[in-house]
Amino acid sequence: QVQLVESGGGLVQAGGSLRLSCAASGSIFSINAMAWYHQAPGKQRELVAHITSGGSTNYADSVKGRFTISRDNAKNTVYLQMDSLKPEDTAVYYCYAVTVTSTYYTMNYWGKGTLVTVSS
């Protein structure tokens, strides 16, 4: 019942910036944690940034100081501001969310991903 739709991916030169958005829709009682993961060719999917319902954040070491995760609870949307992009950031970026139903059942969802390509 919940869908996550990412947007904002694309092609950017090294040193540039992109802002990814992920909007959740559907039967949502509340959203707990939201996160961004990425998966590069030949690599495992890994956590990039995580944000709790209260706004606490965590980042992968590789993106600390360059990426910022934020959320707009009124819009059920999470953002990833990516600055100082590097070619190694090239990957498919996936939105992830943990939702809670009206019966307090926790469910997790993934977006379909958006491709970020950073050229040198």
C-alpha positions as CSV (number, residue, x, y, z in Angstrom):
1,Q,0.0,0.0,0.0
2,V,3.0,2.3,0.4
3,Q,5.0,3.5,-2.6
4,L,8.3,5.3,-2.5
5,V,9.2,7.3,-5.6
6,E,12.6,8.8,-6.0
7,S,13.5,11.7,-8.2
8,G,16.5,14.0,-8.8
9,G,19.0,11.6,-10.2
10,G,20.9,12.3,-13.3
11,L,24.3,13.1,-14.7
12,V,26.6,15.6,-13.0
13,Q,30.2,16.5,-13.2
14,A,32.6,15.8,-10.3
15,G,32.3,18.5,-7.8
16,G,28.8,19.2,-8.6
17,S,25.6,18.7,-6.6
18,L,22.3,16.9,-6.9
19,R,19.3,16.8,-4.6
20,L,17.4,13.5,-4.4
21,S,13.9,13.4,-3.2
22,C,11.8,10.4,-2.1
23,A,8.1,10.8,-1.6
24,A,6.1,8.2,0.2
25,S,2.4,7.8,-0.5
26,G,-0.3,5.3,0.2
27,S,-1.7,3.9,3.4
28,I,0.7,5.5,5.9
29,F,0.0,5.8,9.5
30,S,3.4,7.1,10.3
31,I,6.9,6.8,9.0
32,N,9.7,5.9,11.4
33,A,13.1,5.8,9.9
34,M,14.0,6.8,6.3
35,A,17.2,6.2,4.6
36,W,19.1,6.4,1.4
37,Y,21.2,3.4,0.1
38,H,23.2,3.1,-3.0
39,Q,24.5,0.3,-5.1
40,A,27.3,0.7,-7.5
41,P,28.1,-1.9,-10.2
42,G,29.7,-4.9,-8.7
43,K,29.1,-3.7,-5.2
44,Q,26.7,-4.5,-2.5
45,R,23.9,-2.2,-1.6
46,E,25.1,-0.1,1.3
47,L,23.7,2.5,3.6
48,V,24.4,6.1,2.6
49,A,22.4,8.1,5.1
50,H,19.7,7.5,7.7
51,I,17.3,9.7,9.5
52,T,15.0,8.9,12.3
53,S,11.5,10.3,12.8
54,G,13.0,12.8,15.3
55,G,15.6,14.0,12.8
56,S,18.7,12.2,14.1
57,T,21.1,11.4,11.3
58,N,23.8,9.0,10.5
59,Y,26.1,8.8,7.4
60,A,28.4,6.5,5.8
61,D,32.0,7.5,6.3
62,S,32.4,8.0,2.6
63,V,29.8,10.8,2.4
64,K,30.2,12.5,5.7
65,G,30.7,16.2,5.2
66,R,29.4,16.0,1.6
67,F,25.8,14.7,1.8
68,T,23.0,15.8,4.0
69,I,19.8,13.9,4.6
70,S,16.7,15.6,5.7
71,R,13.0,15.0,5.8
72,D,9.7,16.8,5.6
73,N,7.3,14.9,7.7
74,A,4.3,16.9,6.5
75,K,5.1,15.8,2.9
76,N,6.3,12.3,3.8
77,T,9.4,13.1,1.9
78,V,13.1,12.5,2.5
79,Y,15.8,14.3,0.7
80,L,19.5,13.7,0.1
81,Q,21.5,16.8,-0.7
82,M,24.7,15.6,-2.4
83,D,27.5,18.1,-2.7
84,S,31.1,17.7,-3.9
85,L,30.1,14.7,-5.8
86,K,32.8,12.2,-6.8
87,P,32.9,9.6,-9.6
88,E,32.8,6.9,-6.9
89,D,29.4,8.2,-5.9
90,T,28.0,6.9,-9.1
91,A,25.4,4.3,-8.3
92,V,21.7,3.7,-8.2
93,Y,20.3,5.4,-5.1
94,Y,17.4,3.7,-3.3
95,C,15.0,5.2,-0.9
96,Y,14.1,3.1,2.1
97,A,11.4,3.7,4.7
98,V,10.0,2.0,7.7
99,T,6.3,2.6,8.2
100,V,3.9,1.8,10.9
101,T,0.3,0.9,10.1
102,S,-2.7,1.9,12.1
103,T,-2.5,-1.5,13.8
104,Y,1.1,-0.7,14.8
105,Y,2.5,-3.3,12.3
106,T,5.9,-2.2,11.1
107,M,6.7,-2.6,7.4
108,N,9.6,-1.6,5.3
109,Y,9.6,-0.4,1.7
110,W,12.1,0.3,-1.0
111,G,11.9,2.7,-3.9
112,K,12.8,1.5,-7.4
113,G,15.9,3.6,-7.4
114,T,17.3,6.6,-9.3
115,L,20.6,6.6,-11.1
116,V,23.2,9.1,-10.2
117,T,26.2,9.3,-12.6
118,V,29.1,11.5,-11.7
119,S,31.5,12.1,-14.5
120,S,35.2,13.2,-14.2
